[in-house]
Amino acid sequence: MTLFLESPESSVFENFIVSDSPGSFNPAVMQMIEKDDFPKNKQNKKLHFSFSTSNNRDQCISLINMINEAQYPWLQFESLEYANSDYENTYPASFAAGIKYVFKR
């Protein structure tokens, strides 16, 4: 949520890692994207989004597709699905993958 809501003037973060987002997160972000209801003049942001079998796969895929289709010029985006693992067994690998992605130049 912070990635989309944060105003460019008070921007604190450049890199974001999301792993198995809460159930209310995906619909809220999808609604923001649909309404185009967030600050647009952002620069150089990276987002690594991953999910496991603990999450709602259809919602996650929908959100991933929306972000990819939007083609925000300010956003580098990567997503991973851990199809054979729940959150508890996935988060060490997903956060490691996220850190690797956001710090890759």
Secondary structure, 3 states (H helix, E strand, C coil): CHHHHCCHHHCCCCEEEEECCCCCHHHHHHHHHHHCCCCCCCCCEEEEEEEECCCCHHHHHHHHHHHHHHCCCCEEEEEEEECCCCHHHHHHHHHHHHHHHHHCC
